[in-house]
Every structure is written in structure tokens, then in C-alpha cells.
Amino acid sequence: RERGDLFATGLSDRVLAISTTKMAAMLTHAASAPVATAARAINPKSTVRGSVSTASLSTNAAASRSAQFVQGERAAAFSLRQRRQSSAVSKRSLAKRVVSASASSGVPAVQAAAASEWKGAKLKPLGYSVLAGLLIWLIPAPAGVSAQAWHLLAVFVGTIVGIITNPLPLGATAMIGLGVSMVTGLLPFAAAFSAFSSEIPWLIAIAFFLARGFIKTGLGNRIAYYIVSLFGKSTLGLTYSLVFSEALLAPAIPSLAARAGGIFLPLTKALCVACGSEPEKGTEKKMGAYVMTTVFQTSTITSGMFITAMAANPLSVNLAAAAIGQTITWGQWALAASVPGLICLVAVPLILYVLYPPEVKDSPEAPVKAKEELEKLGPMTSDEKIMAAALSVTVALWIFGSKFGVGAVAAALVGLSTLLITGVVTWKECLAEGPAWDTLTWFAALIAMASYLNKYGLIPWFSSTVVKAVSAAGLAWQPAFLVVVLLYFYSHYMFASGAAHIGAMYTAFLSVLVACGAPPLASALVLGIFSNIMGCTTHYGIGSAPPFFGAGYVPLATWWKIGFGLSVFYIATFLGIGSVWWKLIGIY
């Protein structure tokens, strides 16, 4: 390259010399022409001699000027050549440093250069994911577990580790997990994509689309400003207003995903945006991270306080009736959960206010400003009215639709169809709603793998192993009760659906508790209530988790840490204060 630079520079010098020679001739001609003309005008007889002498003078002057011009250009060319040589030396020294550094670290220079240009997955987190899956894959399957089930567990764990460490976006990680399970023959196509026909992932995705219309039309801001005008003197006050509003609707809307994703996610997000807290602007910690985390956590409590607050709760009631011969009534469940549940609803916002505080805590001027903003908004626009009508119809169908055979997804589609037909929301906007499609993808993938772990016999094997271990230990019913409940609660890390967990483990674990001498009704109620609350631990464990996590306000690691920490508080509250309350009301 250096030789080429020097060759090019020498060539340019030669071209420059030729061009300057021609330029000198042109200057000579240009300088001599007017002088000769003037001489002929003064003395025509001396035209030839005068013109010759004048031309020679002008030629000498032009030659002098051209010589100066050439010298200047050569000096400039020399300076340019020096700079190019210096640049070549710098490049060579940089290359030497790269080679030296790569040699000292044992990495070839080509790899070192390629590493700086890597645009794919984060290699270290990807390595953790692959290593976790390989370790389980290479361990021989325990007795009673098929190789197919064990290897699917390895892929599932590897996918979960990938979702936690985030080498790629969550949807991409989940698709890779499905790809591995299909390539290795663990799941056929129909099984791998079976959960994409499940209601919950689609209900969550549609909730994102409804939320877009809620915010786009300005209806979300209008409602948010109204709430701020009433409770906006503090972030804590705003949060309590959302928590208890959700609790009031919980017994009327049996789908937690619909209640959280379709109603309170749009409202909470609009409230955060109105207060200047948005992940896209780096202001998520201003108040949004705290509010989103709190409303999600308390939604797991409210779903466990009423039989009709979560779609899978009636399944627990049916399984309990078959196992203990006693049917849990709506009133019994609500009364048993009322005291410990209300304590959690009051305490959780305070706990997170200390452990995960918002940056903005007090805003005494917020109610006044909110009223001013409401005045600026003026009367409701036509789009806001359409959005309000569509949402009202959707909520009404979520509450009463089951009497007419209308499910939660069908109700949500009625609302979305209204928005699409009227142009309040366009299909392009739905396609651009990345978090919706990402959540749909990874959530459906996890549901599929988790469900086939149950079908392949891994979950029944786990349940029977726990039953045998607890029975063989000969524990009194109190410690046996604690061990079984903790195992039931924290085994939910392996599930992406409360209904799947209940169907796979509820009956077996309830039977163990009764066999150990635990009170049957209390045992059935605890497992039923905890079948909801255990969803607090992950971002995929219950229907309200994916939409709130998908809003982007809380990092994944923080989400899991808070979930585990509060799970300890929930268990202590329900088993401690709850057991005293249940004794007082005659549950046991």
C-alpha cells in the first residue's frame, strides 16, 4: 500500500510538472499579447523589435511566476506525501499493537478484529444458556423419567436461562429454544407451536393493541389526569388508587390477563406517561418502574382472593371437591383470603416504596396542573368516545360474556375490531407494536414446552417423588405442611401457566397434606390461593406478568429479585397471620 501511495505521489508530481509547463506557456502568451499590441500602436516601425523585447520581458516574468507556482505545488505535494507516509506508519503500528495484544491473549488477530465487529448475540450470556442446557442433557435421566422428558427439561432450562441473561430479545431466545427442541426430535412442529392457539398469549397481545388506542386517542391521558387531580399529591397515593381499583374489579372479571392487560396496563402506562416517566426517554425510574411493579404484584394477590378473579380457580375448587369430598364456596374462599390479602395489598406498596422507590415521591402541585391539563384537553373527541365505547363493551363482555358463550379473547376482538373498522387504530400500528408480538412469541413457546414436560411425565414424576419423600420422613403435619406448600409454590418456576400447575400438581400435593394429618379445607384453600400468588416470582408465571413486564419499565433481573423477595413476605403473611384468622373463622 505504501509503495502504491508513493507511486501515485510520484506520478502526480510528473503530471503536475507537465501541467505547469503548459500553464507557463499560456501565461507567456497572455502576458505578451497586450504588450505587443500597445507597442505597435505607439511606433509601428519598431513593432517587431519592440514586440520581441517586450515579449522576452513578459516571458521572463511569466517564467518567474510559473517557477514560483511549481515550487509551491511541489512543496504541497511533498507535504501530502509526508502525511501519507505518516498515516501508513500509524496504520502499521496499530496493526502491530492489535497483533501483539491478540498474541498475548492467545486470540488470533483475525478473531480480535472480528470480535470488535460482532453484531449478534451477547456471547457470554449465550454461553451460560447453552452450558445450563448441556449440563442437564448430559446427566443421566433419573429412574422413572424418559430420556425425551429429561432432554426437553434441558432445553427448557437453557431457554429460561437465556431469557434471564438476555443474549437476544426474549422472542428470539424462545424461538431458538423451540428450534432446538424440534431439531433434536423432542417436539414435532404441532407440539412446538401448539400454544400459539392458546387463549392467554393472544389475549395479552390484543391487550397491547387496545392499550395503543387508549393512549393514542388521548383517553388514557384524560383518565390519568383525572386520577392525578384526585390522588396526585404523591406517587404512593396514585399507586394505592390503582391497586384498590383493580381489587374492586377482580371478582367481576374472571380473566386476570384481561383485567391486568386490557384495563390496568393501559391506564397505568398512560398515568406514567402523563407524569413524564417513559422507558424510551430513560425516565422509567421517575415513577413508572415502581408503579408497574406494584400494580403487577398486587394483581397476583387480588386474583387469589376470589374464586372468580382468575380463570383457573374453579379448577382448584373442582379438584379439591374430588380429593377431600368438600366443596369450597365463593364466600368461604373470599372470607379466608380477606384478612391476609388486605394486609398484603396495604403493605406491598409500602415495602416497594422503600426497596424500589420512585425518584419522584411528592408532587403537591400535580393535582392543580392535572386540572389545568384537563381544561386544555376540552371536550372528548370522537376518537376518544369510540375508544371509550369499545373498551366499555369489551369489559362488559369480560364480566357477563360467559353467560352468552363469549370468551375473553372473543370479547377483546370485539373491542379491537371496533377500533380497526373506525380507524382509531390501524393494522400498521398493530404490526408496529413490537412488545405485543415479542410477548406472544416467548410466552407461547414457554407454555408449549412446559405443557409437554407434563405430558412426557416429568411433572407427575416430580409430584410422586415429593409425596414419597414427605411420607417417608414421618414428619408431623405442621412441618410436612410447610415443606409441601413451599415445594408447590416454588416449583412454579417450571410453569408458564397457573392452570397447568394446578392440573399437574394440585391433587397430588393436597392428598399428601391430608395424609400427613393437615386440615383438609385449610390445605385446599392454601394451595388454591397460592396457585395465584406464586405467579409473582417470574415474568411468565401468571397472566398479568407478560403485559406489565413487556411495558419495559423494569429490568428482568430486578423483576425476578423483587418477585422472590415478596414471595417470602406473602408466604409468611398467609401462613402466619392467615392461620390465626382461619382458626378464628372455623376453617380448621
C-alpha positions as CSV (number, residue, x, y, z in Angstrom):
1,R,0.0,0.0,0.0
2,E,2.9,2.4,0.9
3,R,4.5,1.7,-2.4
4,G,1.3,2.4,-4.2
5,D,0.9,5.7,-2.3
6,L,4.5,6.7,-3.2
7,F,4.0,5.7,-6.9
8,A,0.8,7.7,-7.0
9,T,2.6,10.7,-5.5
10,G,5.5,10.5,-8.0
11,L,3.0,10.2,-10.9
12,S,1.1,13.2,-9.6
13,D,4.4,15.1,-9.5
14,R,5.1,14.3,-13.1
15,V,1.6,15.3,-14.1
16,L,2.0,18.5,-12.1
17,A,5.3,19.4,-13.9
18,I,3.7,18.9,-17.4
19,S,0.6,20.9,-16.5
20,T,2.7,23.7,-15.0
21,T,4.9,23.9,-18.2
22,K,1.8,24.3,-20.3
23,M,0.5,26.8,-17.8
24,A,3.8,28.8,-18.2
25,A,3.3,28.9,-21.9
26,M,-0.2,30.1,-21.5
27,L,0.9,32.8,-19.1
28,T,3.6,33.9,-21.5
29,H,1.2,34.2,-24.4
30,A,-1.4,36.0,-22.3
31,A,1.2,38.5,-20.9
32,S,2.9,39.2,-24.3
33,A,-0.2,39.8,-26.4
34,P,-1.4,43.1,-24.8
35,V,2.1,44.5,-24.6
36,A,2.9,43.8,-28.3
37,T,-0.4,45.4,-29.3
38,A,0.4,48.6,-27.3
39,A,3.9,48.8,-28.8
40,R,2.5,48.7,-32.4
41,A,0.1,51.4,-31.6
42,I,2.9,53.8,-30.3
43,N,5.6,53.0,-33.0
44,P,4.5,50.8,-35.9
45,K,8.1,50.6,-37.3
46,S,9.5,49.2,-34.3
47,T,6.8,46.7,-33.9
48,V,8.9,43.7,-34.5
49,R,11.9,44.7,-32.3
50,G,9.6,46.2,-29.6
51,S,7.4,43.2,-29.6
52,V,10.3,40.8,-29.3
53,S,11.9,42.7,-26.4
54,T,8.6,43.2,-24.7
55,A,7.7,39.5,-25.2
56,S,11.0,38.4,-23.8
57,L,10.4,40.6,-20.7
58,S,7.0,39.3,-20.2
59,T,8.2,35.8,-20.9
60,N,10.8,36.1,-18.2
61,A,8.2,37.5,-15.7
62,A,5.8,34.7,-16.6
63,A,8.6,32.1,-16.3
64,S,9.4,33.5,-12.9
65,R,5.8,33.3,-11.8
66,S,5.4,29.8,-13.1
67,A,8.6,28.7,-11.4
68,Q,7.3,30.0,-8.1
69,F,4.0,28.3,-8.8
70,V,5.7,24.9,-9.5
71,Q,7.9,25.3,-6.3
72,G,4.7,25.9,-4.3
73,E,2.9,23.0,-5.8
74,R,5.9,20.7,-5.3
75,A,6.1,21.8,-1.7
76,A,2.4,21.0,-1.3
77,A,2.9,17.6,-3.0
78,F,5.9,16.8,-0.7
79,S,3.8,17.7,2.4
80,L,1.0,15.5,1.2
81,R,3.5,12.6,0.6
82,Q,4.8,13.1,4.1
83,R,1.3,12.9,5.6
84,R,0.5,9.7,3.7
85,Q,3.7,8.1,4.8
86,S,2.9,9.1,8.4
87,S,-0.6,7.6,8.0
88,A,0.9,4.4,6.7
89,V,3.3,4.2,9.6
90,S,0.4,4.8,12.0
91,K,-1.6,2.0,10.4
92,R,1.3,-0.4,10.6
93,S,1.9,0.4,14.3
94,L,-1.8,0.0,15.0
95,A,-1.7,-3.4,13.3
96,K,1.3,-4.4,15.3
97,R,-0.4,-3.4,18.5
98,V,-3.5,-5.5,17.5
99,V,-1.3,-8.5,16.7
100,S,0.7,-8.0,19.9
101,A,-2.5,-7.8,22.0
102,S,-4.0,-10.8,20.3
103,A,-0.8,-12.8,20.7
104,S,-0.6,-12.0,24.4
105,S,-4.2,-13.0,25.0
106,G,-3.9,-16.1,22.8
107,V,-6.5,-14.9,20.3
108,P,-5.6,-14.7,16.6
109,A,-5.5,-11.2,15.1
110,V,-8.3,-12.1,12.7
111,Q,-10.6,-13.1,15.6
112,A,-9.6,-10.0,17.5
113,A,-10.6,-7.8,14.6
114,A,-13.8,-9.8,14.0
115,A,-14.8,-9.6,17.7
116,S,-14.9,-5.8,17.5
117,E,-17.4,-6.1,14.6
118,W,-19.7,-8.8,16.2
119,K,-23.3,-7.8,15.9
120,G,-25.0,-11.0,17.0
121,A,-26.0,-12.4,20.4
122,K,-24.2,-11.5,23.5
123,L,-21.7,-14.3,23.7
124,K,-21.2,-14.7,27.5
125,P,-25.0,-14.9,28.3
126,L,-25.5,-17.2,25.3
127,G,-22.7,-19.4,26.7
128,Y,-24.5,-19.5,30.1
129,S,-27.7,-20.6,28.4
130,V,-26.0,-23.4,26.4
131,L,-24.0,-24.6,29.4
132,A,-27.1,-24.8,31.6
133,G,-28.9,-26.9,29.0
134,L,-25.9,-29.1,28.3
135,L,-25.2,-29.9,31.9
136,I,-28.8,-31.3,32.4
137,W,-28.7,-33.0,29.0
138,L,-25.5,-34.9,29.9
139,I,-26.8,-36.0,33.3
140,P,-28.5,-39.4,33.0
141,A,-32.2,-39.3,33.4
142,P,-33.5,-40.4,36.8
143,A,-35.3,-43.7,37.2
144,G,-38.9,-43.2,36.1
145,V,-38.2,-40.3,33.7
146,S,-37.9,-40.9,30.0
147,A,-34.9,-39.5,28.1
148,Q,-37.3,-37.5,26.0
149,A,-38.7,-35.7,29.0
150,W,-35.3,-35.2,30.6
151,H,-33.8,-33.7,27.4
152,L,-36.8,-31.5,27.0
153,L,-36.2,-30.2,30.5
154,A,-32.6,-29.4,29.5
155,V,-33.9,-27.3,26.5
156,F,-36.5,-25.7,28.8
157,V,-33.9,-24.7,31.4
158,G,-31.5,-23.5,28.8
159,T,-34.3,-21.3,27.3
160,I,-35.2,-20.0,30.7
161,V,-31.5,-19.1,31.5
162,G,-31.4,-17.4,28.1
163,I,-34.5,-15.4,28.9
164,I,-32.9,-14.4,32.2
165,T,-29.5,-13.5,30.9
166,N,-30.9,-12.0,27.7
167,P,-28.3,-12.8,25.0
168,L,-31.0,-11.9,22.4
169,P,-34.5,-10.4,22.7
170,L,-36.9,-12.7,24.5
171,G,-38.8,-13.8,21.5
172,A,-35.7,-14.7,19.6
173,T,-34.4,-16.7,22.6
174,A,-37.7,-18.6,22.8
175,M,-37.7,-19.3,19.1
176,I,-34.2,-20.8,19.3
177,G,-35.4,-23.0,22.2
178,L,-38.3,-24.2,20.0
179,G,-35.9,-24.8,17.1
180,V,-33.5,-26.9,19.3
181,S,-36.4,-29.0,20.6
182,M,-37.6,-29.6,17.0
183,V,-34.2,-30.4,15.5
184,T,-33.4,-32.8,18.3
185,G,-36.7,-34.6,17.8
186,L,-38.1,-33.7,21.2
187,L,-41.1,-31.9,19.8
188,P,-42.8,-32.1,16.4
189,F,-44.0,-28.9,14.8
190,A,-47.6,-29.3,16.0
191,A,-46.4,-29.7,19.6
192,A,-43.8,-26.9,19.5
193,F,-46.3,-24.4,18.2
194,S,-49.4,-25.8,20.0
195,A,-49.5,-22.9,22.5
196,F,-49.9,-20.3,19.7
197,S,-53.5,-21.5,19.6
198,S,-53.8,-20.9,23.4
199,E,-56.1,-18.0,24.5
200,I,-53.8,-16.4,27.0
201,P,-50.9,-15.3,24.7
202,W,-53.3,-13.8,22.2
203,L,-55.3,-12.1,24.9
204,I,-52.1,-10.4,26.1
205,A,-51.2,-9.4,22.5
206,I,-54.6,-7.9,21.9
207,A,-54.4,-6.1,25.2
208,F,-51.3,-4.3,23.9
209,F,-53.3,-3.2,20.8
210,L,-56.1,-1.9,22.9
211,A,-53.5,0.0,25.1
212,R,-52.2,1.7,21.9
213,G,-55.6,3.0,21.1
214,F,-56.1,4.0,24.7
215,I,-53.0,6.2,24.7
216,K,-53.2,7.3,21.0
217,T,-56.7,8.8,21.3
218,G,-55.8,10.7,24.4
219,L,-58.4,8.9,26.5
220,G,-55.7,7.4,28.7
221,N,-54.3,10.9,29.4
222,R,-57.7,12.2,30.2
223,I,-58.4,9.5,32.8
224,A,-54.9,9.7,34.1
225,Y,-55.1,13.5,34.6
226,Y,-58.4,12.9,36.4
227,I,-56.9,10.4,38.8
228,V,-53.9,12.7,39.4
229,S,-56.3,15.5,40.2
230,L,-57.8,13.4,42.9
231,F,-54.8,11.4,44.3
232,G,-51.8,13.0,42.7
233,K,-50.2,14.8,45.6
234,S,-47.9,11.7,46.0
235,T,-46.8,8.7,43.9
236,L,-47.9,6.5,46.8
237,G,-51.4,7.9,46.7
238,L,-51.6,7.3,42.9
239,T,-50.4,3.7,43.4
240,Y,-53.0,2.9,46.1
241,S,-55.7,4.3,43.9
242,L,-54.7,1.8,41.1
243,V,-54.2,-1.1,43.5
244,F,-57.7,-0.9,45.1
245,S,-59.4,-0.1,41.8
246,E,-58.0,-3.3,40.4
247,A,-59.1,-5.2,43.6
248,L,-62.7,-3.9,43.2
249,L,-62.9,-5.2,39.7
250,A,-61.2,-8.5,40.5
251,P,-64.2,-10.6,41.5
252,A,-66.2,-9.3,38.4
253,I,-63.6,-10.1,35.7
254,P,-62.5,-13.8,35.8
255,S,-59.6,-13.3,33.4
256,L,-56.5,-11.9,35.1
257,A,-54.8,-11.3,31.7
258,A,-57.8,-9.4,30.5
259,R,-58.2,-7.4,33.7
260,A,-54.5,-6.5,34.0
261,G,-53.5,-6.3,30.4
262,G,-56.7,-4.9,28.9
263,I,-57.7,-2.3,31.6
264,F,-54.9,-1.6,34.1
265,L,-51.9,-1.8,31.9
266,P,-53.2,0.9,29.5
267,L,-54.3,3.0,32.5
268,T,-51.1,2.6,34.4
269,K,-49.0,3.3,31.4
270,A,-51.0,6.4,30.5
271,L,-50.6,7.7,34.0
272,C,-46.8,7.2,33.9
273,V,-46.5,8.9,30.5
274,A,-48.6,11.8,31.8
275,C,-46.2,12.2,34.7
276,G,-43.2,12.2,32.4
277,S,-42.0,8.6,33.1
278,E,-41.2,6.7,29.9
279,P,-38.6,3.9,29.2
280,E,-37.9,5.4,25.7
281,K,-36.7,8.6,27.3
282,G,-34.7,7.0,30.1
283,T,-37.1,8.3,32.8
284,E,-38.7,4.9,33.7
285,K,-37.4,5.2,37.3
286,K,-39.1,8.6,37.8
287,M,-42.3,6.7,38.9
288,G,-43.2,4.1,36.3
289,A,-40.9,1.3,37.4
290,Y,-42.3,1.5,41.0
291,V,-45.9,1.8,39.9
292,M,-45.8,-1.0,37.3
293,T,-44.1,-3.4,39.7
294,T,-46.6,-2.6,42.5
295,V,-49.7,-3.0,40.4
296,F,-48.4,-6.3,39.0
297,Q,-47.5,-7.7,42.4
298,T,-50.8,-6.8,43.9
299,S,-52.7,-8.3,40.9
300,T,-51.4,-11.7,42.0
301,I,-52.9,-11.1,45.4
302,T,-56.3,-10.0,44.2
303,S,-56.5,-12.9,41.8
304,G,-56.1,-15.2,44.8
305,M,-58.7,-13.5,46.9
306,F,-61.8,-14.6,44.9
307,I,-62.8,-17.8,43.1
308,T,-64.0,-15.6,40.2
309,A,-60.8,-13.5,40.0
310,M,-58.8,-16.0,38.0
311,A,-60.0,-18.5,35.4
312,A,-58.2,-21.5,36.9
313,N,-59.6,-21.0,40.4
314,P,-62.7,-23.0,39.7
315,L,-60.4,-25.9,38.7
316,S,-58.9,-25.9,42.1
317,V,-62.4,-26.0,43.6
318,N,-63.3,-29.0,41.5
319,L,-60.1,-30.9,42.3
320,A,-60.5,-30.1,46.0
321,A,-64.0,-31.5,46.0
322,A,-62.8,-34.7,44.4
323,A,-59.9,-35.1,46.8
324,I,-61.4,-34.1,50.2
325,G,-65.1,-34.5,49.4
326,Q,-65.9,-30.9,50.3
327,T,-66.8,-28.1,48.0
328,I,-65.3,-24.7,48.7
329,T,-67.9,-21.9,48.4
330,W,-67.3,-18.4,46.9
331,G,-67.9,-16.9,50.4
332,Q,-65.5,-19.3,52.2
333,W,-62.7,-18.6,49.8
334,A,-63.2,-14.8,49.9
335,L,-63.5,-14.8,53.7
336,A,-60.4,-16.9,54.2
337,A,-58.3,-14.7,51.9
338,S,-59.7,-11.4,53.0
339,V,-57.5,-10.5,56.0
340,P,-54.1,-11.8,54.8
341,G,-55.0,-10.5,51.3
342,L,-55.8,-7.0,52.5
343,I,-52.7,-6.9,54.6
344,C,-50.6,-7.6,51.5
345,L,-52.5,-5.1,49.4
346,V,-51.7,-2.4,52.0
347,A,-48.1,-3.5,52.8
348,V,-46.7,-4.2,49.3
349,P,-46.8,-0.6,48.0
350,L,-45.1,0.5,51.2
351,I,-42.4,-2.3,51.0
352,L,-41.6,-1.4,47.4
353,Y,-41.7,2.3,48.2
354,V,-38.6,1.5,50.5
355,L,-36.9,-1.2,48.5
356,Y,-37.6,0.0,44.9
357,P,-38.5,3.7,45.4
358,P,-39.7,6.1,42.7
359,E,-37.5,9.1,42.0
360,V,-40.4,11.5,42.4
361,K,-42.3,10.8,45.6
362,D,-44.2,14.0,46.4
363,S,-45.8,16.4,43.9
364,P,-48.2,18.7,45.8
365,E,-48.7,20.9,42.7
366,A,-49.6,17.9,40.5
367,P,-53.4,18.0,41.1
368,V,-53.6,21.7,40.1
369,K,-51.5,21.0,37.0
370,A,-53.7,18.0,36.2
371,K,-56.8,20.1,36.3
372,E,-55.2,22.6,34.0
373,E,-54.3,19.9,31.5
374,L,-57.9,18.6,31.7
375,E,-59.2,22.1,30.8
376,K,-56.7,22.2,27.9
377,L,-58.0,18.9,26.5
378,G,-61.5,20.3,26.3
379,P,-64.5,18.0,25.5
380,M,-63.9,14.4,24.4
381,T,-63.0,13.9,20.7
382,S,-64.9,11.5,18.5
383,D,-61.9,9.0,18.7
384,E,-62.0,9.2,22.5
385,K,-65.7,8.4,22.5
386,I,-65.2,5.4,20.2
387,M,-62.3,4.2,22.3
388,A,-64.4,4.5,25.5
389,A,-67.4,2.7,23.9
390,A,-65.2,-0.1,22.6
391,L,-63.5,-0.6,26.0
392,S,-66.8,-0.5,27.8
393,V,-68.3,-3.2,25.6
394,T,-65.1,-5.3,26.0
395,V,-65.2,-5.0,29.8
396,A,-68.9,-5.8,29.9
397,L,-68.3,-9.0,27.8
398,W,-65.4,-10.0,30.1
399,I,-67.8,-9.8,33.0
400,F,-71.0,-11.2,31.5
401,G,-69.9,-12.8,28.3
402,S,-69.5,-16.3,29.8
403,K,-73.4,-16.4,30.2
404,F,-73.6,-16.0,26.4
405,G,-70.7,-18.2,25.4
406,V,-68.4,-15.3,24.6
407,G,-64.8,-15.9,25.9
408,A,-62.2,-13.4,26.9
409,V,-60.4,-13.4,23.6
410,A,-63.6,-13.0,21.6
411,A,-64.5,-10.1,23.8
412,A,-61.2,-8.4,23.2
413,L,-61.5,-9.0,19.5
414,V,-64.9,-7.2,19.6
415,G,-63.1,-4.1,21.0
416,L,-60.2,-4.3,18.6
417,S,-62.4,-4.8,15.6
418,T,-64.3,-1.7,16.5
419,L,-61.1,0.3,16.7
420,L,-59.9,-1.1,13.4
421,I,-63.1,-0.5,11.5
422,T,-63.4,3.1,12.7
423,G,-59.7,3.8,12.0
424,V,-59.0,4.7,15.6
425,V,-56.2,2.1,15.4
426,T,-54.7,0.9,12.1
427,W,-53.4,-2.5,11.4
428,K,-50.0,-1.0,10.6
429,E,-49.9,0.4,14.2
430,C,-50.7,-3.1,15.5
431,L,-47.9,-4.6,13.4
432,A,-45.5,-2.0,14.8
433,E,-46.4,-2.9,18.4
434,G,-43.2,-4.9,18.9
435,P,-43.7,-5.8,22.6
436,A,-47.0,-7.4,21.7
437,W,-45.6,-9.8,19.2
438,D,-42.5,-10.4,21.2
439,T,-44.6,-11.3,24.3
440,L,-46.9,-13.5,22.2
441,T,-43.8,-15.4,20.9
442,W,-41.9,-16.1,24.0
443,F,-44.9,-16.8,26.2
444,A,-46.4,-19.3,23.8
445,A,-43.1,-21.0,23.4
446,L,-42.7,-21.4,27.2
447,I,-46.3,-22.7,27.6
448,A,-45.7,-25.3,24.9
449,M,-42.5,-26.6,26.4
450,A,-43.9,-26.6,29.9
451,S,-47.1,-28.4,28.9
452,Y,-45.1,-31.2,27.2
453,L,-42.9,-31.6,30.3
454,N,-46.2,-32.6,31.9
455,K,-47.3,-34.8,29.0
456,Y,-44.0,-36.6,28.9
457,G,-44.3,-37.5,32.6
458,L,-41.7,-35.3,34.2
459,I,-44.1,-33.3,36.4
460,P,-46.1,-36.4,37.6
461,W,-42.7,-38.0,38.4
462,F,-41.7,-34.9,40.4
463,S,-45.0,-34.9,42.3
464,S,-44.8,-38.5,43.2
465,T,-41.2,-38.2,44.3
466,V,-42.2,-35.3,46.7
467,V,-45.1,-37.4,48.0
468,K,-42.9,-40.4,48.8
469,A,-40.1,-38.3,50.4
470,V,-42.5,-36.4,52.7
471,S,-44.4,-39.5,53.6
472,A,-41.2,-41.4,54.3
473,A,-39.9,-38.6,56.5
474,G,-42.6,-39.3,59.1
475,L,-43.0,-35.6,59.9
476,A,-45.8,-34.1,62.0
477,W,-48.4,-32.4,59.9
478,Q,-47.1,-28.9,60.6
479,P,-43.6,-29.2,59.2
480,A,-44.9,-31.5,56.5
481,F,-47.4,-28.8,55.6
482,L,-44.7,-26.2,55.3
483,V,-42.4,-28.4,53.2
484,V,-45.2,-29.4,50.8
485,V,-46.5,-25.8,50.4
486,L,-43.0,-24.4,49.7
487,L,-42.3,-27.1,47.1
488,Y,-45.7,-26.5,45.5
489,F,-45.1,-22.7,45.5
490,Y,-41.5,-22.6,44.2
491,S,-42.0,-25.4,41.6
492,H,-43.9,-22.8,39.7
493,Y,-40.6,-21.6,38.1
494,M,-41.2,-24.6,35.8
495,F,-44.6,-23.4,34.7
496,A,-45.8,-20.7,32.4
497,S,-49.5,-21.2,33.4
498,G,-51.3,-21.4,36.7
499,A,-53.9,-23.7,35.2
500,A,-51.2,-26.1,34.0
501,H,-49.6,-26.1,37.5
502,I,-52.9,-26.8,39.2
503,G,-53.8,-29.6,36.8
504,A,-50.4,-31.2,37.2
505,M,-49.8,-30.9,41.0
506,Y,-52.7,-29.7,43.0
507,T,-54.4,-33.1,43.6
508,A,-51.2,-34.9,44.4
509,F,-49.9,-32.3,46.9
510,L,-53.3,-31.9,48.5
511,S,-53.5,-35.7,49.0
512,V,-50.1,-35.6,50.7
513,L,-51.2,-32.9,53.1
514,V,-54.3,-34.7,54.1
515,A,-52.4,-38.0,54.5
516,C,-50.0,-36.2,56.8
517,G,-52.9,-35.0,59.0
518,A,-53.2,-31.4,57.8
519,P,-56.7,-29.9,58.0
520,P,-58.3,-30.7,54.6
521,L,-60.2,-27.5,54.0
522,A,-57.3,-25.2,55.1
523,S,-54.9,-27.2,52.9
524,A,-57.2,-26.9,49.9
525,L,-57.6,-23.2,50.4
526,V,-53.9,-22.5,50.8
527,L,-52.9,-24.4,47.7
528,G,-55.7,-22.7,45.8
529,I,-54.8,-19.2,46.9
530,F,-51.1,-19.9,46.4
531,S,-51.8,-21.1,42.9
532,N,-52.3,-17.4,42.1
533,I,-49.7,-15.7,44.3
534,M,-46.9,-17.9,43.1
535,G,-47.1,-16.1,39.8
536,C,-45.3,-13.2,41.4
537,T,-41.9,-14.9,41.0
538,T,-41.4,-14.6,37.3
539,H,-42.3,-12.6,34.2
540,Y,-44.2,-15.6,32.7
541,G,-45.8,-17.3,35.7
542,I,-49.3,-15.7,35.5
543,G,-51.4,-13.8,33.0
544,S,-50.7,-10.3,34.3
545,A,-46.9,-10.8,34.2
546,P,-46.2,-10.6,30.5
547,P,-48.1,-7.4,29.7
548,F,-46.7,-5.5,32.7
549,F,-43.1,-6.7,32.1
550,G,-43.5,-6.1,28.4
551,A,-44.1,-2.4,29.1
552,G,-40.3,-2.1,29.5
553,Y,-40.1,-0.3,32.8
554,V,-38.4,-2.9,34.9
555,P,-35.2,-4.9,34.1
556,L,-35.6,-8.7,34.1
557,A,-33.1,-9.3,36.9
558,T,-34.9,-6.8,39.1
559,W,-38.2,-8.3,38.3
560,W,-37.1,-11.7,39.5
561,K,-35.4,-10.4,42.6
562,I,-38.4,-8.4,43.7
563,G,-40.7,-11.4,42.9
564,F,-38.7,-13.8,45.1
565,G,-38.3,-11.3,47.9
566,L,-42.0,-10.6,48.1
567,S,-42.9,-14.3,47.7
568,V,-41.3,-14.8,51.1
569,F,-43.4,-12.0,52.6
570,Y,-46.6,-13.4,51.0
571,I,-46.0,-16.9,52.4
572,A,-45.2,-15.6,55.9
573,T,-48.3,-13.4,55.9
574,F,-50.7,-16.1,54.7
575,L,-49.3,-19.0,56.8
576,G,-48.7,-16.7,59.8
577,I,-51.5,-14.2,60.2
578,G,-53.7,-16.3,57.8
579,S,-53.6,-19.4,60.0
580,V,-54.7,-17.4,63.0
581,W,-57.5,-15.9,61.0
582,W,-58.6,-19.3,59.7
583,K,-58.7,-20.7,63.2
584,L,-61.0,-17.8,64.3
585,I,-63.5,-18.3,61.5
586,G,-63.5,-22.1,61.9
587,I,-61.7,-23.2,58.7
588,Y,-59.9,-25.8,60.9
